[in-house]
Amino acid sequence: MGVMLHEDQMGKFVFSLNVVNCPINATTVQNFNVVNLKKDDVVILSAPTLPAGLGIVNAYCLNSEVLTIRFANVTASPINPGVIPFAAFVFRAERILTAQVY
């Protein structure tokens, strides 16, 4: 066997977060501290018990150890979800390539 260069890393973690109130027909962004998360990590997030009408738009790591999640309320009333369990898959590329879009 040889030495593997530029090895990508990935992992899964589970956690619970207290999600803030999401107003009628709007999106809300909330930041959470997550130890060992690095800037530019790719985060795939799921929550098995979201209240009806609340969705996860996206999740990303904008700064080291800060997970940013955007929630959407697609109902005609505000949603205050409280504490929700989440599962996250994190992918960390060893090399970040530059792509050209035509």
C-alpha positions as CSV (number, residue, x, y, z in Angstrom):
1,M,0.0,0.0,0.0
2,G,1.1,3.5,-0.7
3,V,0.6,6.8,1.0
4,M,-2.7,8.6,0.3
5,L,-2.3,12.3,-0.4
6,H,-5.1,14.9,-0.2
7,E,-7.4,12.7,1.8
8,D,-10.9,14.0,2.2
9,Q,-12.6,13.7,5.6
10,M,-16.3,13.1,6.4
11,G,-18.3,12.3,9.5
12,K,-21.8,12.3,11.0
13,F,-22.9,13.9,14.3
14,V,-26.3,14.2,16.0
15,F,-27.4,17.1,18.3
16,S,-30.4,19.0,19.5
17,L,-30.9,22.8,19.0
18,N,-33.4,25.3,20.3
19,V,-34.7,26.9,17.1
20,V,-36.0,30.5,17.3
21,N,-39.5,31.6,16.3
22,C,-40.0,31.7,12.5
23,P,-42.5,34.4,11.3
24,I,-45.3,33.9,8.8
25,N,-44.2,33.1,5.2
26,A,-40.6,34.0,5.9
27,T,-37.1,32.6,6.4
28,T,-35.0,32.8,9.5
29,V,-31.3,32.4,9.8
30,Q,-29.8,31.0,13.0
31,N,-26.2,30.4,14.0
32,F,-25.0,27.7,16.3
33,N,-21.5,26.9,17.7
34,V,-20.2,23.5,16.7
35,V,-16.8,22.4,17.9
36,N,-14.4,21.2,15.2
37,L,-16.5,22.6,12.3
38,K,-14.2,24.4,9.8
39,K,-14.9,27.2,7.3
40,D,-16.0,25.8,3.9
41,D,-17.1,22.4,5.3
42,V,-20.0,21.0,3.4
43,V,-22.9,20.3,5.7
44,I,-26.0,18.1,4.9
45,L,-28.6,18.5,7.6
46,S,-31.8,16.5,8.4
47,A,-34.3,16.7,11.1
48,P,-36.8,13.9,11.5
49,T,-39.3,15.8,13.6
50,L,-39.8,19.2,12.1
51,P,-43.2,20.9,12.8
52,A,-45.6,21.0,9.9
53,G,-44.8,24.0,7.6
54,L,-41.2,24.4,8.8
55,G,-38.4,23.5,6.4
56,I,-34.6,23.6,6.3
57,V,-33.6,25.7,3.3
58,N,-29.8,25.1,3.7
59,A,-27.0,24.7,6.2
60,Y,-23.4,25.8,5.8
61,C,-20.3,26.7,7.7
62,L,-19.5,30.3,7.1
63,N,-16.9,30.7,9.9
64,S,-14.9,28.1,11.9
65,E,-17.1,26.4,14.6
66,V,-20.3,28.2,13.4
67,L,-23.1,26.3,11.8
68,T,-25.6,28.5,10.0
69,I,-29.0,27.1,9.2
70,R,-31.8,28.9,7.2
71,F,-35.3,27.8,8.1
72,A,-38.5,28.6,6.1
73,N,-42.0,28.9,7.4
74,V,-44.5,28.2,4.6
75,T,-47.6,28.6,6.7
76,A,-50.0,31.5,7.5
77,S,-49.0,31.5,11.2
78,P,-45.8,31.8,13.1
79,I,-43.9,28.7,14.2
80,N,-42.0,28.4,17.5
81,P,-40.5,24.9,17.2
82,G,-38.4,24.9,20.4
83,V,-35.8,22.1,20.7
84,I,-35.4,19.9,17.6
85,P,-33.1,16.9,17.1
86,F,-30.8,17.1,14.1
87,A,-28.4,14.8,12.2
88,A,-25.6,16.3,10.2
89,F,-23.2,14.8,7.6
90,V,-20.0,16.9,7.2
91,F,-17.7,16.6,4.3
92,R,-14.3,18.4,4.4
93,A,-12.3,18.5,1.2
94,E,-8.5,18.4,1.5
95,R,-8.1,20.3,-1.7
96,I,-10.5,23.0,-2.9
97,L,-10.5,23.1,-6.7
98,T,-11.3,26.2,-8.8
99,A,-14.0,25.7,-11.3
100,Q,-14.9,27.8,-14.3
101,V,-18.6,28.2,-15.1
102,Y,-19.4,29.0,-18.8
